[in-house]
Amino acid sequence: MAVNVDTVYQRVLAIANKEQRGYITPQEFNLLANQAQMEIFEQYFYDLDQFRAKPGNDTTYSDMIDLIEEKIDIFEKYRIPIQLQDSSVENGLYLLPDGYYRMGELYYLCNGRYLEIEKIPQNEIHHIINSPLTEPTINRPVYVRATALTGDNDRFVQLYPTTINSGVVCNYISRPSTVEWSYTTVLDEALYNANNSTDFELHMSEETNLVVKILELAGIIIKQQDVYSIANQEEKKDKQQEKL
């Protein structure tokens, strides 16, 4: 279940407007909301790495690794087909899905079963494809990220052997959708338009964190140090509680 964008906006306004601290326009909120969502989302991966270095526990609902993985699971996509850059050329160059954030695994459908395609570092692929012992085959395919071949576009992967031209799928973490608090103007007042709005994709437990993070960012924009300080203190308190 997603976090309702209007609920977050109204909570942010209620706190920011207290004692006339400043008004956050819908345009400003949308910018801050997307910034906050991405900061929280990206933090999952750093936190997961940190907590994996610590002993876990057997409590189903309080193990931090399980909780973070549950939040990441929302964005996991499984066995999504990917397409050749040019279907008329069998060169093994594939384009990853739009919106991917982090790569998982690549698989190739061969003789009715999926084979995992091994990732190879760019500086090793030349030796691997030219050695009779390690040369890739359809039963032992490999791939490299093809940035070096395609410029700055990191959505390409190069498969070997290059004759693989179908049946390739991938697992990946997608990027959260762009948040938008949409509205219609009535008598110079912005009224929430649920039909054209896009909610936060984050786990429902992140509602308070989103409010705090947006207030922290908003405190800088509206030049109210107290708003920033209060939000910053709340964020530090939440992180401290997570690490206990």
Helices and strands as residue ranges (DSSP letters): H 5-16, G 18-20, H 26-52, H 64-73, E 76-81, E 83-84, E 93-95, E 100-110, E 113-119, H 122-129, E 142-145, H 147-150, E 156-160, E 168-174, E 183-186, E 189-192, G 194-196, G 204-206, H 207-221, H 225-243
